[in-house]
Amino acid sequence: MNQPENRSEIVRLENVSKVFGVNGHGMTAVQAVTLSLSAGELVLLLGPSGSGKTTLLTLMAGLIEPSEGSVSLFGDDVGEYSEEELQRLRARRLRFIFQNFLLIESLSVLENITLVLRFAGKEAGEARLAARNLLRQFDIDRLADRYPAKLSQGEKQRVAIARAIANGAELIIADEPSASLELSQGLEIIMLLRSLAKEGNRCVVVASHDLRLVEFADRVFRMRDGAIDEEVRVSGHATRSG
Amino acid sequence: MQAQPLRMALTIGGIALCVVLMLFLLSVYRGVADGSIEYIRSNKTDLWVLQGGATNILRGSSILSTGHGNLLRDIPGIQSVSPILFLLSTIKKGSQTSTVYLTGYDVTTGIGSPPQLLEGRHVQDDGEIVLDHSFAAKFQFNVGDQVVTREDTLQVVGISARTNMFVIQYAFVTLRQAQSQIGYPGLVTCYLVKVQDPSTIAAIRERIRDELPGLEVYDHEEFLRNNIREMQSGFLPLLYTIAAIGGIVLTTILSLILSINILEGRKDFAVMKTLGSPRRFLHGLIFKQGLQISSAGCIVALVLFFPVVRLIERLAPEVSTKTSLEQISGVMLAVWGISIFSSLLAVRRVRRIYTLEAFT
């Protein structure tokens, strides 16, 4: 694949729309969205349920194809990636943090982390060692042999983040990461994500309806009815009404 | 699956029963094959002479006269001619009557005697009988007992092995005793011919055909093949049908349980796909699970099989089985093959799980 012209640009959406359904009975989930996301920034997609945040995240990740417009990921049009290339991208350069974290319940914490490292092509022993180091880095190595059902929400959150940065993903997409957490845990996770963006020079995109997260983001896109109706540049205090 | 111990136990139990069924059928088949054919195999002679059109002694009839024997003895190069008479007869025990494959043979040459004796001795004179061990066990006959066959009362002098054809068992008497049962002393079923020089077997065979037209002459191997074919034609279709049913049940159980596991773990599969799992990894999970379940079923089956067989043989002595390592290996391989096939069926469900499901 081609290298991006601007190396820091991770995702670019040009006039992207997504309509679900067929034969003229479609529901527009995302409408004419244009945006560009770069490494080192934490971007917040803010909006109520049903505003199209999650659909926009899946479009950015190449999980679904746009009905109109184009999505560029790491410098190349998503449509040009083969199924295998997209799978490799998801395994090596792009990671998700899901609402409720979605750890694999039948695997231990260590195995959950090892699994994604294996997806990225690491050998079993190497992946296991790297996973242990990562757990140590997050100060949760004591949880290595526990299963997700035995973890608190806060512990799950840390494991989910450890899983997301395993293998050094460049783009982290988090869908409502604070939804199931108490206030303090919600703030803790957004601060962690911010440090991942800043210290790891990653692009972190967070979809949430939680207004408390706004102050931690570099940019905030307010979504309503599938469209971005406002972009707020928090760090630079620049605003643009859509 | 581990979280559902009852379901896991039922699944593994179901697989184990299918495996036991397959192993049992194969063992019965081997037992029947052994019991049906071993008599012919062990009576190693150079030529078998039967009535024209007869190809075997299991499900064919052949009637020859003692005169044929005399004509055979006159042919140069023949060392011995031993007559055998097979007939269906009945043995009574109290109010029970059971059929045996009564075999009368020339006790002076001993050709036509049982392939193996477990107890006692071979018949030496009229009024004596050797019974198959499963027949004897079923009707609780022992060496020294008296049995009534048609009008005659005979003494049991021996118990034979490898003489159980499952649906009927061999019983051995003198040729004269057997002939007296049908009322025609001059009748036999076939002759077992030994030649003086083995290199002349083919030539003597042709000569018998020339001099005694209307008779069938087979060398030992050909006659053995004819009987094996006859035995298989009667038994193998049944065996294949039941084995196929067992295989279908096994495939159904495995596909069903794997599909249920996939459906229950649908979200996990969607998450793994979203996290970049290669397709072969997800498919590998299904195959691994299929192999683990089927292997567990095989282990339980092996633990159950031998006690179950012993119990069946005790309850129904005519069911005689023979189990070999090859049979067990063959069934295990078949089960793993079915497991792979079932996994292939189940894997299609994984393809229909979409990454978006992780976000719902």
Interface residues (C-beta under 8 A of the other chain):
Chain A: T54 L57 T58 A61 L63 I64 Q87 R88 L89 R90 A91 R92 L94 R95 F96 F98 Q99 L102 I104 E105 S106 L115 V116 R118 F119 A120 R163 D175
Chain B: Q2 A3 G265 K267 D268 V271 M272 T274 L275 G276 S277 P278 R279 F281 T355 L356 A358 F359
